[in-house]
Amino acid sequence: MNEQTTTLLHRLVTEKVVPGVSYAYLHQGQLQTEVFGDAQLVPTVEPLKKGALYDLASLTKVIGTTTVILKLAEQGALKIDDPVAKYLPKFTDERVTLRHLLTHTSALSGYIKNRDELNATELMAALYTLKPAAWLGKKVVYADIGLILLGQIIEQFYQYPVQQVITKEVLAPLNMSDATFTPEKARCVPTELTAKRGLIKGVVHDPKAYVLKEHCGSAGLFASLADLVTFTKWMLAPEKNTAVLQPQTIVNLFADQTPTKTLKRSLGWDLRYDSTNTPCLYHTGFTGTFMLLDQKGQNALIVLSNRVHPTADNEEFLVRRDEIVASYLSEKDQ
């Protein structure tokens, strides 16, 4: 399947853009997967193995936090257009809604001094003080803040850490058996080699998630390629498992859900359009992960890599990622 896209994926490794790649294509019930390259380059070279666990980074936002928020909305516990302050009294700006957070249109901005030196309590206190800029609701600027705040809202309802909620309400009922926030280090693909933390392996790479730990809704999930195939199969055919969400809730994601309905983002997910203008759900993770889902055509692309290993200074990957997505969108239905 998708010969042109497959060639581009292999070039990521042969041209040393990433150490290794695990990918999957789904097409109308067919599945193609491949694992190649290395898991680790330093301090020793280690080959990439099938079943390895990846730090999914921001894919946590859509697999976990967004899904739980949608579940709460289905149950009538909250409304997407409610103000954030209704659920988080420490967040005092009444103009910002859950929809703004989910669609990255909240315009929350402000400099947080010494951000990476703050502990979890100090970091959350700083986030609660942020105010929206004048363009609230009018444009998309991607940020972690929104999904961190949504994680705090989830904790208000469940009264236990958001990552535990995601495990119980999403990962377990979907039988994502390897997906976890507390992975076995030996199974993990390492991320960055840093002066401060050494070789990061089996522990979340994202600095905010590292501080907030189990209270972080924006990053922290580790999973195998098989887990993401399981999740994707559910998203493409949600009627086969209604334990998490009703099928119509997922169908509604394949449409612009921004306040203006013109900014090409859904709730949690980004949107990409193919040559027939069919909307596809899309999301990336900083560590080198991305996925694209086409429910109408019953297609999906899942790519897992550790493009931040051994260093996060890897702009070439971002260029290649866009090329891969464009290629896939052009050939997925052929």
Secondary structure, DSSP 8 states (H G I E B T S, - for coil): --HHHHHHHHHHHHTTSSSEEEEEEEETTEEEEEEEEEEE-SSS-EE--TT-BEE-TTHHIIIIIHHHHHHHHHTTS--TTSBGGGT-TT---TT-BHHHHHTT---EE---TTGGG--HHHHHHHHHT-EE-TTTTTS----SHHHHHHHHHHHHHHSS-HHHHHIIIIITTTT-TT-BSS--GGGB----EETTTEE--SS---HHHHHHGGG-SSS--EE-HHHHHHHHHHHHSGGG--SSS-HHHHHTTSS--STTS-S-B-SSSEEEE-TT--EEEEEEETTTEEEEEETTTTEEEEEE--TTSS-S--HHHHHHHHHHHHHHHHHTT-
